[in-house]
Amino acid sequence: MKIVIAPGAFKHSLTARQAAEAIARGLRESALAAELLLLPIADGGNGTLDAFLAAGGQRITVKTTDALGRPLLAEIGLLPDAQTAIVEMALASGLEKLRFGELNPLVTSTAGTGLLMQAALNSGARRIIVGMGGSATVDGGAGALAALGAQLLDAYGQPVEACGGTLGAVQSVDLSNLDPRWAQVELILASDVRNPAVGADGAAAVFGPQKGAGPHEIRLLEAGLRHFLARLAAVSGRDVLHTEGGGAAGALAAGLMSALGGRIESGVDLLLDHNGFDAALTGAGLVITGEGKLDSQTLGGKGPLGAAQRARNAGVPTVALVGGLDAPAEALREAGFAAVLPITPRPCALQEALEQADAWLADSARRLGDVLAITPSRGWGQ
């Protein structure tokens, strides 16, 4: 039996590649004899660069900054066609680059992502894919645009520091210093969400809390995003306040669409197409996917959902191994999952779960393999 192993990252614990290897290790230790094909996946968030480069390409190290402006080194990717560059915003402006006590979307910025994007442009790429997930920011892309040359000015014509808490002070945006090569580049924003930039389903209201925002901060961020994106639209002519997906990465997607004319595409679909997932399903009897927590956000368009739906369309069942589960069984079945199995063997603290994820994921895969070994293979998926 051929099994396609296609997990996403287990946030704060395992990369998608590490998760795939743990699952494969567990299956090999089980009683099941099967051909294993490892295809780690991503959806624009953590692990996007690694997933795109799994089939080959070049890594380029870039000097950039984290969401608090501290210097760091991060990588971008150049695919084998030498025309497509991959930028994973989380490698610069991501949550995992900060300690828990540092989370504050009023002061964080996407400037580091802008530096990665400029490096991708300088690589000669004519198509740049920017992964939108895992951000520590709600700045509407102001930081990235400032790093790319845009000027954010207050009522007195003075520069405004680009971060989430200062968006309301921006009275004008000057885009004239942006690199003219952006007009010749196909800019694709790889996203795993459909949320707009503002409103009850917007970047501040929905994603602000996980980045350290309380009710007061959410109100400030919401007002700031509305103000800044209106000022940006006055210059660019592109009003993206309510565009589906514009709320990705703290409305970085909205800011880049407005200023540079980028477009949003499903991150997982881009990756699955690139890595030949549909072809890999030929002859497969099972897909095993997974992530740290499978919940309503997963069902909104994240990697495991994309893998499960494509597998279902090909007549191949999907089992998800997850660190946590918070979704009703009926919704999981409708989404395309044949089964979803939490890997934690007992109630535990989050830190223990993060530390033991590799071992527990492998153990769960071994138990799954033992069950499959006593199940007639011709019955799979029927």
N, C-alpha and C positions, 0 to 999 in steps of 0.2 A: 504494500500500500504506500502511496506517495502522500506525504503530508507537507503542506506549505506552512511554514512558521513565519508569521508576519505581525509581530507585536509592535506597538509604539513604545515610547519611553515611559518608564515609571518615575515620575517627577521627583527630584531630590534624591534619587536612589540609583536607578539603572538607565543607561542609554538604551535605545531600541536594539542596537547590536548586542549589548550585554544581555538584554532580556531574551532575545532570540537564542543566544548561545546557552543560557540557563535552561530554557525549554528543551532545546535539543539534547542537552546533557541528561536531563531527567528522562526523556523518552528513550535514550540509548541505555539507560540503567533499568528500564522496565522490561517486561516480558514481550513487548511488541516488536516485531520485525517490520521496519518501514524505511522507505527512502525519504530523507528529510531535505527540504529545500528551504534555506533561510533567506527571507526577504524582509528585513526590518523596514518599518514604515514610519512616516511622519505626516503632519498635516499643516505645516507652516510654523509649528511651534518647536519645542526642544527636539533636537535630533534631525532637523530638516537637512542641514548641510551633510551630515554623515550619510543619511539615507540617499540623497541624490548622488553622492560620490561613491556609493557602494559598487556601482557598475563601472567605475573608472573616472578619472579626472584629476585635476591639479589643485592643491591647496596653496593658498597665498596668505602669509601672515601679515597682519596689518596692525599698526599702532593706532589705538583708539581709546575710548574712555567708557567707564561703566555709567550707570544711570545717575550716579552722584558726581560725575566728572573726574573720577580718579583714573589715572592712566592704566591701561592693560593691553595685552596682545590678544587678538582674536583672528580667526581664519575666515576667509571667503573661499568660494570654490569656482573653478573654471572647468566646465564640462568638456569632454573630448572634442566637441565640435569647435572649441576655442571661440565660440560666438555667444555662449550662454554662461552667465555668471550667477552664482547662488549666494545670497546674503541671508544669514539667519540673525534676525534682530536680537534674539534672546542672548546671543553670544556677547553682545555689548550692553544692551539696555534691559537685560532680563532679570527676573526675580531671583534666579539662582546665583546671580553675581553679588547679591546683597545679603547681609545677615538679617534675621527677623526684626531686630530692633531698629534697623535702618529704613524699613519700608515707610515711605511717605510720598505719595504721588503729588503733593504740592511742591516738592523740591526736586523730584526726579525729572530726567530729561532724556530724549532720544538722540541727543547730539552724537553719541558714539555710533549709533546706527547710520547717521548721515555720513560719518567718516568711512564706514564700511562701504556704503553705497558709492562714495566718490572713488574709492579704490577699485570697486567693480567697474565703474565707468572708465577709469584709467587703464584697466586691463585690456581694453579694446573690445569688450563685449558689446554686442548690439541688442542683446536680450538679457534683461536682468530680472531675476525672480527674487523677491524679498519675502522671506517667511515672517508672518505676522504674530505668531503666538509667544506666550511666555513672558510678556513685558512687565516691567515694574513701573510703568509710566502711564499718565493720562494727560499728555501735553498736546494732543492733536497734531503731532508731527512737528511742532514748532522748533524743537531742538534739532531734529534732523535737517529741517529746511535752513536753519541758521548755520549749521555746519556746512551745508552745501552752498552757502553764499547769500541767502536771503537776509534782508535787514528787517528787524522788528522794531518799530519806533513808537515812542509814547506821544502824548499830546504836545510835547515840547520838541519833538524831533530827536529825542535821545534814545539810544539803544535800550531795549528791554531784555533782561535775562530770560532766556527761553526755558521755561519749565511750567509744570501744571498750574502752580499758584499765581503766575504772573500774566496769564493769558488775557485777563480783563484789562490790563494796562496797555495792551497793544492797540494803538489807534490807526496805524498804517503799516502795510507790508510792502517792501520793495523787492521784487523778484528779478530786477535787471542784472544782478551779478551772478545769477545761476549760470552754470556751465552751459553754453549753447548746444553741446552735444546731447543733452537730455531730450531735445526735440527730435533727435534721430534714433532714440533708443526705445525699444518695446519694454515697458515697465509693467511687470506682472506682480500683483500683491497676492501671495499665497495665504489664504485665510481659512480658519476652521470655524468661523462664526458668521452669522447673518445679521448681527445687531447693527443698528444705525449708530451714528456718532452721538446723538443726543436723545433725550426723552426717557420714558420709563424703562425701555429696553436698551438704553444707550451705554456708552463706554463707562461713564462715571457711576451710574446707578447699578449696573450689573457687575462690573468688574472692579470698581473702585475698592470695595471692601477687602478683596483678596490682596490688594496692594497697599493696605494700611489705612484706608479712608473710612472715617466715621460719618455719621449723618451730616454734620456741619461741613466737613471737607467735601462730601459728595455734592452738596449744594454749590459750594464755591467752584468746584471743577465743572459742574454742569453749566453754570453761568459763563465761566471762562471759555469753555469749548464753543458755546453758541456765539459768543462775542468774537473770538478769534477766527472761527471759520467763516463768519459773515464778513470780516475784514479781508480775509484771504479771497473769498469769492468776489469781492468788489474789484480786486485786481486781476484775478485769473479768468473771471466769467464763468467759473464752474461752482455751482451751489451743490454741496454734497452733504448738507446737514442730515438729510433723512435717507441717504443712499444705503441700500441693503449692504451690510458688510463693512460700512465705513467706520464702525466702532471698534474694529479689530486693533489690537495692540494699543489700547488707550486712545483710539481715533487717529493713530498714525496713518492708517489706511486712508481716512478722509483727507488729512492734510496733504498726503502725497498725491492723491487723485486730483485734488483741487489745483495744486501748484504745478505738478509735472504731467498730469494727464494719464496716470497709470490706471489700470483696471484690475478688478478683483476676480480671482478664480479660486476654485476649491483646491486647497493645498494638497489634500490626500489624492484627489484625482490627477493632479499634475505629477505627483510622485509615483503613483501606481502605473500611470501611462509610461513614465520614463523608465521604470524598472521592469517593465514587461509582466506585470502581475497577471493580466488576463491570459497571456500565453502560458504562464506557470501553472495555471489551474487545469490545463489539459492533462488528463490522466490522474488528477489528484482526487483523493477520497475524503480529505479533511483539510480545513484551514484552522490554524490555532493563532489567535491574536491576543491582545491584552494591553493593559495600561494600569497606572497607579490607582485610578478610581473611575469606575464606569457609572455615569450619572446622566442627568438631563443634558448637560453640555456635550457629552459624547454623542447623544442622540440628535444633537443639533448640527453635527457635521464633522466630528473629529475622526482620526485615523481608523480606529477599529470599526466604526460604522461603515466607512467607505469600503474597507476590505470585506466585511460581512455582506454588504449589499451586492458587491460584484461577484462574490463567491455564490450567493444565492441565485443570481442570474445565470450562473454557469452550472447550477445544480449541485453545488458542493456545500455541505454543511460547515458551519463555523462554530467553534468553541472559543470563548474568551476566558483567559485566566487573569484575574484582576486583584489588586490589593484591597480595594473596597468597592462596594456595590450599593447604589442608591437609585434604583429605577425599578418600576413595576415589571413583573414577569411578562404581562401581555405586551407592554411596549417593547420589551426586548425581543419577543418573538416576531412582532410586526416589523422590527428593524432588521431582522435577518439572522439573529443569533439562535443557534440550536440549543446552546447551553452557555451559562455564565457561571464560573466557579471562582469564588474568592479563595485566595491562597493562604490567608492567615489561619494558623491552626488553632488559635485560642484568642480570647480578648487580650489586648496588649496596648501599650502606649505607642503613639505614632513613631517616636524615635526608634523603638525596637523594630517596628515594622519596616522602617526605612533601612535599618542596618541588616535585617535578615532577609530582605527581599530576594536576593540572589538564591539563597539556600531554599527558601520557602517556595519560590517559583519553580525551581528544579524538582523539589519534592512533589509539588502539585502535578507537574508534567509526568513524573514517574507514576503517580497514582492513576492519572488519566490513561497513560499507556497500558498499565495493567488491566484497567477496565476494558479498553479497546481490544486487548489481546484475547479476552474471553467473549467478545461480541462478534458474531459473524460479520465479516467485512462487507458482504453483499447487502447487508441491511443498513449500512450507513447512509444516512440522508434520505431514507425512504419513509 
